[in-house]
Amino acid sequence: MQLVLEAISDPTRRKILDLLKKSEMSAGELGQHFNIRGPSMSHHLSKLKAADLVLATRQGQYIRYSINTSVFDDAAQFVISFFQEKKETKK
């Protein structure tokens, strides 16, 4: 969970996830939406992959990135249960 929270704490990575929510893309396609260099995009994608938020699939010379929804489901359940526990302890 720590890697997930760290990964989504960055606004650039949140925008990458938002783009991948719509369709899978290569690093070059993602890079067209940002004013950053290739190594920076690679760093952000590495953080997202380490947190299992994105999946990488090789297609010929390119790697296509897509969002891993199962990790988002787990993260959402964690956040929901965290706040439910807080509410219950206040009662």
HELIX and SHEET records of a PDB file:
HELIX    1   1 GLN A    2  ILE A    8  1                                   7    
HELIX    2   2 PRO A   11  LYS A   22  1                                  12    
HELIX    3   3 ALA A   27  GLY A   31  1                                   5    
HELIX    4   4 GLY A   38  ALA A   50  1                                  13    
HELIX    5   5 THR A   69  LYS A   90  1                                  22    
SHEET    1   A 3 MET A  25  SER A  26  0                                        
SHEET    2   A 3 TYR A  62  ILE A  67 -1                                        
SHEET    3   A 3 VAL A  54  GLN A  59 -1                                        
END                                                                             
